[in-house]
Amino acid sequence: MLFVTTLSSKAQGTKEFKKAEEIIRSYINDFKLDRYAADSMYCGIDVINVGSWTVLVTGRKTGVGWEVILEEGLPQIPTFYYKIELETLRAIDEGEINALTAQGKTFSGDYTPMGVDNMEGYEPSQEQDDKVNPFSFHFWTRGFPETIPFGEGMTRRAHGSNFVIFYYEKGLRTAWYNILPGEIVRGDAREQAAPFPMMGVTIKGTIEGEVDGKRITVPKGNTVFIPANVEHKWWNDADEEVQIVLIMFGKGA
């Protein structure tokens, strides 16, 4: 793979630039020891109004892990890149939020403080596109075994409630929802049916809902199965929060 580097278009040598590069390089150094670095990957990172970098995972084994290269400037061969706010990068670095949660959204056009965009001229195959979410998880999660903290203060909002994304890859999506009193999840008719099945596991409280027009109550210690393309919505009528682990799977997930 050809690897071409250009200087960052943002101001170099600034405090913000140095901090962003320090954080990104810490993830580079960690990923060198990650077994998932055995698969080659080429992408960019754009920290908004701060600077940009290119990441090249060659897939070549070294004496202490795998070869992962970081250079200034976005890739000159079109590929995908992360577009991220500096404060969000700092929050990910400090464990206040994980990268997949920072990218979570209700609808494709929603703004997020961290997103994945394709450079002009890059049209990924389905196979290439399917690799982005698992790469995002493994690149932006330090250590081994990789752990994902979750709880209040680590969430963002989508589908009407607070969530933490655990892991996404083709055929599997997992997340935790903390539904506060009075909140309605998937109350918008546009999001009430998904093209894949899912299971909701209540781990705290009792959630009320409607699945394909049928009322249902799912207390703690119970799991509800929702078939693909079936309308459903959920709400919290109680005086305390309800916590759900959501597992989405199968074709289309």
N, C-alpha and C positions, 0 to 999 in steps of 0.2 A: 504494500500500500504506500503510495506517495505521501510524504508528510512535508507540508510547507508551512512556514511560520511567518507571520507579519507582526510588527510592533503593535501594541495596543493603541486603539484610537483615543483612549481616555488618558487623563493626566497620570503619568507615571511618577513614582517617587513620593506620592502623597501618603498621608497617614492611612487613609481609607484603602488605597490601593495595596499598601504593604500588609494591612490587616487581612484584606480579602485573600491575597495570595498566600499568606501564612495559613489561613484556615483551609484553603483548597489544597495546599501542599500537604497538610496533615492528613487529609483524606487520600491523597495520592499515595503517601507512604504507608498508610494502613491497607489500602487496596492491593499493594504489592504483595502482601501476605495472604490475600484472600484467594481461595481456590477458584473462585469465579473469574479471576483475572487470567485464567488459562484460555478464555475465549476472547478473541480480539474485539476491540471496540474503538470507534473514532468519533469524537463529539466535541462540542464547545461549551464553554461556560461564560455567560455575560452577566456580570454584576452591574446592574443598572447605574449609569452615571459614575462608575468607578473604574472598570477595566474589563478585559476579556482574555480568555485563555483557551488553549486547545489541549485536549486529553487524548493521548494515544496509548491504548492497551494493545501491545503487540502480540500477546499470547506466547511470548518466548520465556522459557524458564531461566532463572538466574540462580546464583548460589544461595540466595536467601529468600527466594519467592519468584515473582513474575515481573517482567519489565513493564513499567507504566511511566510514560513520559509526559511532563507538563511543560508547555511553552506559552509565551505571551501571544495574544492575538487570536481571533476566531479562525477556525479552519479555512483554508482556501479551496479545499475540495468540499463541495456542499455536503452537509450532513445535518444531524439534529443538534440542538444546543439548549442548555438550560438558561433561562432568563430569570434572574433572581434579585430581589432587593437585598441590600447589604444587611439591614436589620434582620431579615429572615435568615440570611446565611449565618449571622452571629447566633440567632436563636437555635438553629439546627446544630451548630457547633457546641453550644452549651447544653444541649439536650432538652430544650424547652419545647421543641416540636420536631417531628421527623419529616424528612423530605417528601414522602408520599402524601402525608397529611397537608403539607404546605401547598401541594399541587391539586388537592381535592376540590371539586366543584359540582354544582347541581347540573348545569347545562354547559355545553361546550364553549359558548361565548362568554361565560363568566370570567371576570378578572381574578387572578390568583397571585399571591406574592412570590410564587415560584411556579414556573411553567416550562413546558417543553415545546419548542418551536422548530420548524424545519427551515433551513436556509434556502434562499432562492435557488431554484434548480434542483433541489433534492426531492425526489419522489420515492420514498422507501417502499420496498416490497412488504407484503404482509408479514413475512418472516422477520424482516428487519424491524418492523414496527412492534412486533410481539416481544422483541428482546429489550425494549426500552424500560418497561416497568421493573422487571427483575434486576436489570443493571442498575437502575436508579436506587432500588433498595440496597443492593450489596455495596455499591460505590459509596452511598451516603450514610451507611451504617457501619460504625467502627467496631472492631473487636471480633472475637470468636469464643464461643458461639455468639451469634448476633442476637441481641435482645432489643425489644421495643417497649419502652415505658409508655404507660398511658394513664390518664386521669385528668381531673379538672386542671385547667391551666395549660394543657398540652393540646388543646383542641382547636378546630376551626368549625365553621358552620356551613352545612349544606343539607338540602332536603328538609329544612325546618328545624334542625337540631344540631347539637355539638357532636363531633366525631373525631376519632383517631383512626387512620388507616394502618393496618398491620402489614399486609403483603398483597401485592397484585402480580399476577402473571397470567398468560393465556389459559383460560379455563378456570381461574380461581381468583377471587377477590375476598378479602377479609377486613373487617373493620369493627370498631367499638363505638356505640352510641350512648350518650348520656342525655336522656330526654327529661327536661325539666317540667314541673307542673304546668299544665295548660298548653304545652307544645304539641304541634301536629306534625308528624313525619309523613312526607309524600302527600301533602294536602293539595298540591297542584296537580290537576288532572293530567298534565303533560308527562308526569314522572311516575304515574301510578302503576304502570305495567312495564316490566323489563323483559328483554328477549332471552332471558336465562332463568333457571330456577334459583331459589335462595332459601336459606333457613335462618330464622331468627331465634337466638338462644337467650332467654331472659335470665340474667344473673343477679338482678336486684329489682325488687318491686314487682308491680303488675302492669302490663301494657294492655290497653284496649285497642281493638282494631276491626277492620272490615276487609275480608278477602273474597273477591268475586261476589260482592253484595251481601255476604254473610257475616254477621257480628261474631266476634271471637274475643275471649279474654285469655291472656297468656301470662300466668304468674311465674315467679321465680322458680327455677328448676324444671321449666318446660321449654320445649322447642316447637316452633311452628314451621311447616313446610309450605312454600308458596311456589306453585308451578310457573313456568315461563309464560309470559304474555297474559298474566292474570292481574287485574287491577287490585290494588291493595293500598291501604293507608292505616296509620297508627296514631294514637294520641294518649296523653297521660292525664287522667282525671284525678290522680291522687295528689296528696299534699307533699310528696317527696319525689325525688328523682327516680327514674327507671333506667336501668342499664341493660343494654342488649349487645350481644356479639352477633354480627351479621356475616353469614357465609354465602357468597355468591359463586356459582360454579357452572360447569358445562359449556356447551357451545354458545359462543357470543359473550361469555363472561371475560 
